[in-house]
């Protein structure tokens, strides 16, 4: 009884109009030949004929008739072709329309990074990324460097950019990838004695007040360690101990001392300060991309990472200690 019911369902389903039957009929109508329709659809000619014949049985009308070496539509066939062709074309285009609709859906991506990177490094990559990915909306979290990895791990951010190094042992949930390097820059007022020197070495900084905080005012702790070893911070009691680049720049400009801040290599120097690259003595400062393991394989995260690399990596440098 079950087998008999299944057979009846199968026969009834076969009699129903199917997409492939309509597609075979429309191709036959378009090409004027069962063989040409079969070739276009990648089917055997008897299969196409059976599908067309099934439609004739379903509609109770002859749809095609022999003509020369091919076939032509009957009056009923022309009516059905006019109705069916737009339906088949719409179904065939559905996959493309679906993909296009998905592309138009806005995707949000959150980046956690520091004030300096947001202000000085990212404006150009952000504009370029939004040009390439117009349906992605970027959101930014300004955090201190030591809080960025935690924000990514907690899913408060999709990506992080920081000068903090990968911890040892590595975090099992996060991956760090070097994306570009920063040049340590000595900054001083334009009328400062150091601005007039042809060469400035780390030991030459001794005796000049620093705006950077010795404990947390440098992008790389190794810079502070070099200066500590040279007793640079013992010159005089500091009037300002700052950690943020914007604050350091402002108070150097006001004459409170000199500072060392990171900058993208080959960037245009600030017009209101003397800037001098010091990478040959202090090395380059690496900026790392942080993401949850496996996440960066998805678009648009990888696209953003590649845009940052492309625009901020700069040209290779020689004669300087690298890290």
Number of C-alpha atoms within 10 A of each C-alpha: 6 7 8 9 10 11 12 12 12 11 11 10 11 13 13 12 14 13 14 14 19 21 23 25 29 23 21 26 22 15 16 20 21 26 20 16 24 19 14 13 15 10 13 13 16 12 14 25 18 13 20 24 18 19 22 17 13 13 13 10 14 16 23 24 12 12 11 9 9 15 17 20 21 15 13 15 20 15 12 19 21 11 11 17 17 12 15 17 12 12 13 13 11 12 11 10 13 10 10 11 10 11 14 11 10 12 15 12 16 18 23 27 28 22 17 17 19 17 11 15 18 16 12 13 19 16 11 16 20 14 11 13 17 13 16 19 12 14 12 15 17 15 15 15 19 14 16 26 27 15 19 21 19 11 13 14 23 21 26 28 24 24 22 22 15 16 8 6 6 10 14 8 11 17 18 22 15 17 19 21 23 23 23 27 21 22 25 27 22 16 11 16 10 20 18 11 9 6 9 16 10 15 13 13 20 17 13 19 22 29 25 28 18 20 12 14 22 21 23 20 13 13 19 22 13 15 17 13 10 15 14 21 21 14 13 12 10 17 12 17 18 21 18 19 22 14 15 26 24 14 21 23 18 11 15 18 22 23 26 27 25 23 22 19 21 12 12 9 13 10 8 12 19 21 21 18 19 20 21 16 16 22 19 23 23 21 21 20 21 28 24 21 14 10 14 18 10 9 12 17 17 13 16 22 18 14 17 21 16 13 14 20 15 15 8 6 12 8 7 13 12 15 9
